């Protein structure tokens, strides 16, 4: 399917690896000029080179922390007035909420809520003027189905969802959409790290811990990053202009609700 976004400019945050990278690659495959972001120069450069080789697209890389104002400035210097913004960031590690300090809570809010709002503030009016804009926020399935230990990231991402829900309706008439992708268990470094921790905690092997986790998913497997990337690219396409303010679960059926 031609997504109708060839030549569009896209910023994909936290995209040197994992789900963000999959989104960047899918947008590059659709013909977008993509600016990726990460914190490690070697990883960013390798990702840029790989996506360019696979897609033939124009791909740039920015080494920066997008939670920092200087990092945001560097991102927009590389890609002024993007047509597409994919907000993505890693969540805080598993912690018992009783041990969270105020500093840790504020850090989690900035990383998983405030940063995405700040970036949206910067892109929204130019998108409205151009009568085209796509903003996709990668949050988590825990927004709908909280997990103990991930309370901070779940709460911050739920706050982002509620905050931008009203914004989405205010710009829909200008062909600017804001949507949310809620991933479940995907085969990423973060999931592997979580499984390793669970294996160590329960004194089992990684393979046994992974198998146990897969049994909780009706699809009986972990998601592949390219599956989420394809969904992201579709939400950024010209075909998705009537979808806005929505939370799309992609979790192999793990969420047990109908709505």
N, C-alpha and C positions, 0 to 999 in steps of 0.2 A: 504494500500500500504506500502510495506517495503521501507523506504526511503534510506536505504543503509548506514546509518551513525551511527549505533550502535557502541559504544566504542569511538566515536570521542569526543574530548574535546571542550567545548563551553564556551565562556564568553558572558554573556548577561548583558549589562549595564542598570542601572536604572530599575531593574527587580524585586524589592520587591513588586510591585503592578502594576496595570494597564496593558497597552499593553506590556511592557517589561516582566512582569510576565507571561503573556499569551504565549509569545515567549519562555521563559525559560521552561514552563511546556510542551509545544509542543515538544521541543527538548529533554527533559527528557523522554517523552513518546516514542520518536523515539529511545531511548537507549543511548543518549549522556550522558557524564559526564559533568554536568552543574555547572558553577560558577555564582551565582547571585550576585547582587550588590544593595545596598541601603544606605541611610544615618542614618537610625534609627535601633539600635540593636534589639529591640523587634520585629519590623516588619520584618526585615531580617530573624531572627531566626524562626519566625512563618511561613514565606513563605517557608523556607528550609524544615521545618518539614512537611508542608502540601504537597509540591511537592514530597518529598520522599515517603510519605504515599500513594499518588495517583498513583505514577509511579513505585516505587521500584528502581528508578535510584540513582546513586551517585550524590548528590547535595551538594555543599558547598556555604557558604555565606561570602561576604566581605563587611564590613561596611566602606564605604569610599566615598569621593567626587572624581569621576573620572576626573573631571576637574583640580584636583590638582596633581602635580607630585608624591607626596607621596601616594595619592590614587591609581594612576596608578601602582606604584611599588607594592602596596599591592595586587592589582588585579592579576598581573602577577606572584607574589610570590605564590599565591594560584593556579594559572593555567598557568604554563610555556608553551609556544609554543602552543597556542590553534589552533585547526583546523577550528574553527568557531568563528567569532566575530560579535555580534549584537550591533551596535552603537545606543544608544537611550538616550535621555535627555529631560527633560521638557523645554518648551519654556518660554520666558519672558511673564509676564502678559500683558493684553491689556493696551496699552498706546497710546495717541496721539503722533505722531512722533515729534511734535513741542516741547514737553516737555522732550524729551530724552536728558540726559546729555552724555558727551563723555564717562564717566565712565560706564554708563548703556549700551551704544552701544558696548563698548569693552567687557563688561561682556557677553552680548548676543552673540557676535561673538565667544568668547572663548567657551561658553557653547554649542552652536549649530553648530559650524564649526570647530574650531581649535582642540577641544578635540578629535573628531572623526578622524581627520587627524593624530594627534599624536598617537592614538591607532593603526591606520592602519599602520603607519610607523614601529611600533614595531612588528607587526605580519606578514607583507607581505613577507619578505625574507625567514623566516622559512617555510611559506606556499609554496612558490615557490620551495624551495629545496625538500619538501615532495611531490610535484606535487598534492597537494590538499589544497584548501582553499576556504572558503565561508565567505564573508563579506556582511552583510545586514545593511543598514542604514535606520532607521525609521525617516522620515522627516515629511512632512505634505502635505495635499492636497493644502494648500495655496501656495506651491511652484509653482503650475500651475494656481491657482485661488486666488490671493492675497486678503486679507481682511483688511480693514482699522483698525488700532489698533494693528495688528499683523505684522506690517511692519518689525520690527527688526528680529523676528524669521523667517519670510518668506525670508528676504534678506540673513540672515546667512545660512539658509538651502539651498537656491538656490546656494549660493557660494560653499557650500560643494558638492552639486551635480555636478557643473561644474568642480570643482577641481578634484574630484575622477573619473569623466567620462574618462579622458585621462589615468589615472592610471589603470582603469579597462581594457582598451584595451592593455596596456603594459604587463599585466600578464595573459591574457586569454589563451595563448598557454601553460601555465603551470598548467592548470586546477584550476586556482584561479579566482573566480568570485566576482564582486562587484556590488550589486544592491541596489535599493532604494524602500522602501514601503512608499506610500503617503496616510496616513489614513485621512478619513473625520471625521464625527461626530460619535464617539464611546462612549458607555455608560461607562464613566470613571469618576473618581473624578474631573478631570480637566473640563470635559464637564459640569458636574453638577454644579461646581463652576461658570462657565461662564453663565449658564442658571439662576442661582440664582442672579447673578449680573444684568442680563438683566431684570429679573422680578422686582428687586428692582428699577432699573432705570425707568422702564415704569409703575411702580405701579400696577403690575399684580401678580397673583399667580405663583408659580413655575410650577404647572401643565399646566397653560395656556401658559406660556413662552416655556415650553418643547413641547407642542402640536404645537405651531407656528413654532418652529425650525424644527420639523419633517415634516411639510408641504413643506419645501424647499428641501426635499430629495425625489427623485422619488420612492425609495423603501418604503417611508413613515414609516421609523423606524430608530433607531440608530443602529450602528454596535455593535456586541458582540465581546469582546476581543479575545475569542477563535477562531473567524474567522480569525483575523489577525495573531494569533499565528500559525494557520495551514498554512497560506501562507508563513510565515517566515520559518517554518520548511521545506516546499517544496523547497524554494529557496536555502536552505542549503543542500539539498539532492544530491545524486549522479545523480538523474534524471534531474537536472537543470544546468548541466555543460555547456550547450549551450546558457544559458541566462546570459548576463552580460552587465553592463552599462545601465540597464533599470530602468525606473520609473513606478512602478505599483500602480495605483490608486485603493484604496479599500474604496469606499465612497457612495455606494448605488445609483450611477448614478448622484451624485450632480454636478460633473464637466460637463458642457454642450457641450464640444467639442467632435469631432470624433477622433482626434489624441492627 
